[in-house]
């Protein structure tokens, strides 16, 4: 496994949980504190914090301390390994399909 594959695996694993995907979606509009995220989700603040730790570990989100609050934001560069993996997988699938069509004709 390459380093790029390992990074894509980490992102896919982190986003494999529906609640973590909801958190990532909630961060699309900009940085948010844990409390605001928890208000928008059907889980408590401690669970949101645990999910954010997983997302941060995978490089999907970053956080910055602003006073006494931690603001979390999407890390677009953290999603790049997933984009590369998806593009490579899609390109390989299309090439295999084209080769199959070529063999049949």
Secondary structure, DSSP 8 states (H G I E B T S, - for coil): --HHHHHHHHHHHHHTSHHHHHHHHHGGGS-EEHHHHHHHSSS-HHHHHHHHHHHHHTTSEEEEEETTEEEEEE-HHHHHHHHHHHHHHHHHHHHHHHHHHHHH-
